[in-house]
């Protein structure tokens, strides 16, 4: 199963564009920061992930406030067939369920 969820803020977002097939798509950079427990030790986890929202979700994602924090759900895939870089494909997002939670990755 390839499912990725994280709580992150929208750090950067490009303008809505269309693929040659006419599918709307928005590219963005998401920023995640949380405290995680690993081997009984608390550690600060911070990362940026390149993300895209395609199809119906792209319109809602394009209207979301830049800098706002959401819980994103989707999957990871290669940027292209020959790339080793990963892209987070957003299939849904909503306000975080618990803004006080320290664990924002699943």
PyMOL commands that set and color helices and strands:
alter all, ss='L'
color gray80, all
select helices_A, chain A and resi 56-63
alter helices_A, ss='H'
color red, helices_A
select strands_A, chain A and resi 4-13+17-18+24-38+41-54+69-78+86-94
alter strands_A, ss='S'
color yellow, strands_A
deselect
rebuild
show_as cartoon
